[in-house]
């Protein structure tokens, strides 16, 4: 996603600032909220759709992903479109066959956006099977469209074979540790923006909706209506069960596959953002569980009361790291012939390289700067004592930038070693700390020894 966007902005002569880089993610996030609203309106009611879209748009984890220059929100948009196309295809049957094409294309593209989408598609298959097993009009629709469902599944499988082969040959992230039950609790706490009231309200409202759907399923009306296409005030149990598969499937599968015996490195909060849309839809469904409009509006107001403060709290800590302030400090003091060193190599080298490029000034990495990340080789110049000493011999002054993602004994030991090596050749002249909500960054200026 990022490479074509940068090509477009480059052609237009637009600088690659933070806003420009993050704009696609933000737009995809808003578009996903619209699709979630439309799906909620189709399955439940207009007010259910509005609540679902609002819950999605204000979710703590979703907001974090929407401000990353990565493909997470594009993935969410494609998955939401795929689920909408599934329900629309079932409801509209042969009248609008192109819904099945939308399902295939969006599902395939979602996997290419993030390979984790395969777990959501597996959950979609489970959801279809569950709807087929629950007596009622939705089961009839599933059984009326076996050819379209099987052809769609086969087409998606063919589309994702290339990236599946690549994943098998080259593997995936190896830094995600094995998952434990405590990680599940920590994830749900993060999903709620560390708000216990948010968790409680979501659980109660979704519980109301599920109970209501089950009761209606067990005591059907004498003459059941066909599946809704928007405007209904209550939800049928079958689509609720399918949405629940969307929510629970990726969570359960990723947890099982990240156990110590397998550890496929899948249970990670950023990946699990895929369960935010179904969570929002289940909340919207819960609000419509009771037929009285005044009660629905009251529940919607309660959801807003607990969701908006969580959203506001995010922006108090949105500045996780301040590399921009750190590099501006370096730019203001940089002189011809100075050198720049970054530690840790990737964690500091990548963002520093970006800010040197996005806000050009005199400061820059040299070809042999220790800690510099080389995009063409996807590797860094090691921060070895040998490289540091050789680099120090070529420069009168050295800037050392320290920007870890988090504090750990290993990172502290590495910093002490780098500083000790530089102390052999220079003396510390000045330093500055750039405050961040997660970790502080530090820049050191080393100059010649002596008076």
N, C-alpha and C positions, 0 to 999 in steps of 0.2 A: 504494500500500500504506500509506504513512505517514498520509495524510489520514484514511481511515476508522478507522485505529487510534487516532489522536489524538482523533477524535470519540467513540469508545467510552470511552477513558480520561477524557475530559472529562465525559461523562455520569456516569461512576462516581466522579468527583471525585478522580481520581488525578493527581498532579502529573507533568508531562512531564519527568522526570529522565532522565539518560543510560541508566539500566537499563531504564526503561520504553520509551524510544524504540528501544533495541536488542533488546529481548526477542523481537519477532517474527522478526527475522533469525536470532537464535540458535536459536529453536525450529524454523524452517524448515531450518536447517543440520543439526540433529539428525535431523529427519524425512527429509532427503535421504540421510543415512548409512544409515538403516533401509531405504529403497528400494534403495539401492546394494547393501546386504547381500542383500535379497530377490532382486534380479536376479542377483547373483553365485551365490546358492544355486540358482536356477532353471537357469542356464546351465552352471554348473561343479560345485560341491559346497558343502556347508555350510561347510567350512573355507575354501574359496575366497571365499564370501560374507562370512565374518567378516573375512578379511584385507582384502577390498575395502572393506568398511564402515569398518574401522579406519584404512586408508590415507587414505580420504576425510576422515574426521573429524579426523585429525591433520595434514592438509596445511597448510602454511604460508600459501599464498594463500587457501585456503578459510576459514581462521580469520580472516584479515583481513576478508574479505567478510562473515563471520558477525557481526562486531562493528560493521558499518556500518548505519546506519538507512536502508538503501536496499533495492531489490528484487532484489539479486543472488541471495540464497539462495532466495527464492521462485521465481525463474527456474530455478535449478538443480533445485529440487524438482519443478517442473512438467515439465522436460525429462527427468528421471530417470523420472517416472511415465509419460511418453509412450513412452520406450524400453521400459520394462517392459510396457506395454500392447501394443506392437508384437510383442514376442516371445510374449507370452501369447496374443494374438489369432491369431498364426500357428500356435501349438502346439495351441490348443483349438478352432480353426476355428469351425464353426457351433454348437458346444455352448454357447458363451458369447459371443454377438455383442456384448454390452455392452462388451467390451474395446476394440472399435473406436470406440465412443462416447467412452470414456475417452481413447483416443489423440487423437481430434479435439479434444476440449475442452481437454485439458492442453497440446496443441501450440499451439492458438490463444491460450490464456491466457499461455503462455510468451512469445510474441511481444509481447503487450501489456505484459508485465512488463519485457522488454528486447528491443528490436528486433533486437539481435545474434542472438537465437534463430533467426532465419531461416537463418543459416549452419549451425546445428546441424540444422535440418529438411532443408536441402539435403543435408547429410551423411547423414541418415537415408535419404533417397531413394537416394543412392549405395550405402549399406549394403544396402538391399533388393535392388538390382540386382546387387550383388556376390554376395549369397547365392543369387540365382537362377542366377548363372553358374557356381557351384561345384557340381559333381556331388555328389549325396547327398540325404539325407532333407530337409534344409532347403530345397534347391532345389525339391523336390516340394511342400513346404508353401507356398512363395511362389507357385508356379504353381497351386496349388489354391485360392488366395484372391485372384485378380486383381480381382474385383469389389469386395471389401471394401477392398483397398488403394487402388484408383482412387477409389472414393467417399470414402474418408477423406482422400486427398490433395486432392480437389476441395473437400470441406467445409472443410478447413483454409485453403485458398486463399481461399475466400469469406469466412471469418471475419477474415482479416488484411488484406483489401483496404482497409478504412477507414484503418487505421494506416499502410499502405503509401502511400496517397494523401497522407496528412498528412506523411509523411517526405519524399516527393518535393516537396511544396509548400513545406515549411518547413525542410528540410534537417536535419542532425544536428550533432554536435560538430565544430567546425572547428579545435580546438586540438591534436588528435592529429597529430604530425608524420609525414612520409613514413617508411616502414619500411625498414630495411636489415638485412642478415644479422647484423650485430652485435646488433641488437635481439632477434633470435630467440634468440641465445645468452644474452643478458641475461635474457630471459624465463624460459628453462629453469632458469637459476641461481636466479631468484626462486621459481620453482615448487618447487624443492628446498630452499627456505629457506637458500640460500647454502651448502649442504652438498654437497661433492663425493662423500662416501660415500653419501649418499642417492641421488644421481644414478646412481652406479655400481651400487648394489644394484638399483635399479629397472630399469635397462637390462639387467642380467644376468638377473634373474628373468623379465622380460617376454620377453627373447630366448629363454630356455629354453622358456617356454610356447609361443611362436610356432613354434619348431623342432619341438617335440613335436606341435603341432596339424598342421603341414605333413606330418610323417612319417606320422601316422595317416591323413591325407587321401590320401597317395600309396600307402599300404599298408593299405587298409581291411580290416576283419575279414570273414571269409567270409559271415557273416550279420549285417549291420549293424543295430544297435538303432535304434529311433525316436529322434527328438530328445529329450534329457533334459528332465525337469520338476523337477529338483532331486535331489540325492543322488548324481549321477555323480561319479567321481573324475578324469575327464579331459575336456578340452574339444574339441568338434568345431571344425573349421577355419572353417566358414561363419559362425557367430556371432562368432568371434574376429575375422574379417575385418570384419564389420559394426561391431563395437566399435572396431576400428582406424580405420574411416572416421569414427566419432564423434570420435575423438581428433585425427586428422590433418586432417579436413575444415575445421573452423573456423580452424585454424592456417594452413593453406595459402591458403584463400580470403581471409581477412582480410589476410594478408601481400601477396597479389597485388593486392587492391583498395586497398591503402595505399601502392602504389608512386607515385613522383613524377608519373607520367603520368596517374594517376587520383586518387590520394589521397582516398579516401572516408572516411579518418579512422577506421579500424576496428581496426588492430593496436595494442591497448592491454592491459596485463596484467589490469586489472579486467574487461574484456570477455572475455578468454581464460580466465577461471576456468571456463568451460563445459567445458574439456577435463579438469578434475580428476576427475569421475566416471568417464569411460572409462579414464583412466590408472589409477585405483584398481582398476577391474574387470580391466584387463590384468595388474596385479600379482597380483590374486587368482587369475586364470587361470594365471599362471606358477607360483604356489605349488603348484597342483594338477597341474602338468605331469608330475611323477614320482608313480608310484602308491604308493610306500611311505609310510605314514602318518608314520613317524618323520622322514623327510626333509621332508615337508610341514610338520610342526610345527617342524622346525629352520629352514626357510626363513621361516616365519611369525615365529619368534623373531628372526631376523636383521632382518626388516622392522621389527619393533618397536624393536629396538636403534638403528636409524638414524633412525626417525621420531620417537620420543619426545623425544630431545634437541633436534631442530629445533623441535618444539612448545614446549618449555621456553624456547628462545632467543627465541621470538616475544614472550613475556610480559616479557622484559627490555627490550623496545623498544616495547611496546604503546602507551605514552603518547607519541604523536607530537607533540602540542601540548597545552599546559596552559592553555587559555582559562578553565577554571573557577578555577584559582588566580589568574589575572590579574584576572578580574572581581571576585573576592572582595576582592582588594587595593584595587580601586577603590571597591567598596561601603563598605569600612571607613573610607575617607578622604573620601568624597563629602559635600559640604555643599550646602545649598539654594542654587540659583543657579549651581552649577558646570555646565560643559559637557563634552561627550565627543566626541572626534574619533577616527576609525578609519582606519588605513592598512595595507595596500591596501584599496580600497573593498569589494570582494566578499569577498576572502579573510579579512579581519578583521571586516567589518560583519556578515556572516551569523552566524558563531558567537557574536560578542559579543551580538548581538540575542537569540539563543537563551538564553544564560546570564543575561542581564538578566531574561528572562521566566520561565525555569525556577526561578531562585532570586531571587525579587523582593526588592528593597531600595530604597534611595533613588536609586541611580544609574539613569539612563535616557538614551536618545537623545532629543534634541529633534527637532521636525519638520524643522529645517534643519541638523541635525548633519552636517558634511562626512564622507563615508565611510559614512553610514548606508544600509543596503540597504532598498529599498522593495518589499516583496513584491507589493503590488497592481499595481505597474508593472514588476516584474522589472527594476529599474534602481536605480542608486545616486545619491546626491547627490555630485557631483564634488568632488574635493579640489583645486579650483583656488585660486590665491592670493586671488582676489576673494571666493570663498565663505568661505575661512578668515579673512580680515580682517574681513568682515562679521559672522561668527559670534563672533570674538574680542571685537569691540566690545560684545557683549551680555552678556559673562560676566566675572566677577572672576577665576575660575580655570578652567583647561582641563586635562582628562585626554586625553593622546594615547596611544592603544593601537596598537601595531605588531605585526601578526600575519600575516606572509607564509607561504605554503605552502612556500617555499624561498628561498634566498639567490640573488640575481642582481644584476648591476650596475644594471639598471633600477629594481629595488625599492629598492636603497640610495640611488640618486639621488633617487627620489621622497621617501624619508624625510628626506633632508637638506634638500630643498626645503621640506617641510612644517615641519620644525623651524626652519628659517631664518625662515619667515613668522611662526611663533609667537614667536620670539625678538624680533621687532620690538615685540610688544605685552606680552610677559611675560618672566619669568626662570624658569629651571628650579629647582624646589624639591626634588623627590624623584623617584627612579625605581626600578624593580624589574624583575628578569628572571625569567621563569618558564621553567625548563628543560624541554626536550622531546627525544625521541630523534632527531627529524628536524630541528627548527629551534627556536631559543629565541624566546620572545615577550617584549616589553618594554612597560612602561607608564611614561609620563612625566607628572608633575604640574607644571604651569606656574602660577605665581602672580604677583601684582602686582610690578612692578619697584620698585626703591628699597629703603631699609632697613626 
